[in-house]
């Protein structure tokens, strides 16, 4: 039977990274579900934030296979590059959503 991993990393680095991105996706979706509770207080702006969180989480999930393949090939090739663009993009999304939530809280006071 053929080994399903395209690399020989006994530490399973690409698999651990893929699991980490999956946990990130789940965190985004849980945060979106929790925000739904505030729809009654804030109305449609909360739905925009929920959609933003859900879309960001699903985009992270959609790009996961590409990140896994890139990491596995990097191990085989002996050079793995950090995915700074994904981290910076995700950080910017989190900042934007956090600032939007703070604005909503301050405007409702």
C-alpha positions as CSV (number, residue, x, y, z in Angstrom):
1,X,0.0,0.0,0.0
2,X,1.3,3.4,-0.9
3,X,2.1,6.0,1.8
4,X,-0.6,8.7,1.6
5,X,1.9,11.4,2.7
6,X,4.1,12.9,-0.1
7,X,6.9,13.4,2.4
8,X,8.9,11.6,5.1
9,X,8.5,14.0,7.9
10,X,8.1,11.9,11.0
11,X,6.9,14.9,13.0
12,X,4.0,15.4,10.5
13,X,4.6,19.1,10.3
14,X,2.2,19.7,7.3
15,X,-0.5,17.7,9.0
16,X,-0.1,19.7,12.3
17,X,-0.2,22.9,10.3
18,X,-3.4,21.8,8.5
19,X,-5.0,20.9,11.8
20,X,-4.1,24.3,13.1
21,X,-5.7,26.1,10.2
22,X,-8.8,23.8,10.7
23,X,-9.0,25.0,14.3
24,X,-8.8,28.6,13.1
25,X,-11.7,28.0,10.7
26,X,-13.8,26.4,13.5
27,X,-12.9,29.4,15.8
28,X,-14.2,31.8,13.1
29,X,-17.4,29.9,12.7
30,X,-18.0,29.6,16.4
31,X,-17.4,33.4,16.8
32,X,-19.9,34.0,14.0
33,X,-22.5,31.8,15.7
34,X,-22.0,33.6,19.0
35,X,-22.5,37.0,17.3
36,X,-25.9,35.8,16.1
37,X,-27.1,36.2,19.6
38,X,-26.6,40.0,19.3
39,X,-28.8,40.3,16.2
40,X,-31.8,41.4,18.2
41,X,-29.8,44.3,19.8
42,X,-27.9,45.5,16.8
43,X,-29.8,44.3,13.7
44,X,-28.3,43.9,10.3
45,X,-24.8,45.2,11.2
46,X,-24.2,42.1,13.2
47,X,-25.2,40.0,10.2
48,X,-22.5,41.7,8.2
49,X,-20.0,40.8,10.9
50,X,-21.3,37.2,11.0
51,X,-21.0,37.0,7.2
52,X,-17.5,38.4,7.4
53,X,-16.4,35.9,9.9
54,X,-18.0,33.0,8.1
55,X,-16.6,33.9,4.7
56,X,-13.1,34.4,6.2
57,X,-13.3,31.0,7.9
58,X,-14.5,29.3,4.8
59,X,-11.7,30.9,2.7
60,X,-9.1,29.7,5.2
61,X,-10.6,26.2,4.8
62,X,-10.7,26.4,1.0
63,X,-7.0,27.4,0.9
64,X,-6.0,24.6,3.3
65,X,-5.2,22.0,0.7
66,X,-2.9,24.4,-1.2
67,X,-1.0,25.2,2.1
68,X,-0.7,21.5,2.9
69,X,0.6,20.6,-0.6
70,X,3.1,23.5,-0.5
71,X,4.4,22.5,3.0
72,X,4.7,18.8,1.9
73,X,6.6,19.8,-1.2
74,X,8.8,22.1,0.8
75,X,9.8,19.2,3.1
76,X,10.6,17.0,0.1
77,X,12.6,19.8,-1.5
78,X,14.4,20.7,1.8
79,X,13.1,24.3,1.9
80,X,9.8,25.4,3.5
81,X,8.8,29.0,3.3
82,X,6.5,30.6,5.8
83,X,3.2,31.7,4.5
84,X,3.4,35.3,5.6
85,X,0.7,36.5,3.2
86,X,-1.9,34.2,4.8
87,X,-1.0,35.2,8.3
88,X,-1.0,39.0,7.5
89,X,-4.3,38.7,5.6
90,X,-5.9,36.8,8.5
91,X,-4.6,39.3,11.0
92,X,-6.0,42.2,9.0
93,X,-9.4,40.5,8.8
94,X,-9.4,39.9,12.6
95,X,-8.4,43.6,13.2
96,X,-11.2,44.8,10.9
97,X,-13.8,42.6,12.5
98,X,-12.7,43.5,16.0
99,X,-12.7,47.3,15.2
100,X,-16.2,46.9,13.7
101,X,-17.5,45.1,16.8
102,X,-16.0,47.8,19.1
103,X,-17.6,50.6,17.0
104,X,-21.0,48.8,17.3
105,X,-20.6,48.5,21.1
106,X,-19.6,52.2,21.4
107,X,-22.5,53.4,19.3
108,X,-25.0,51.3,21.2
109,X,-24.0,52.8,24.6
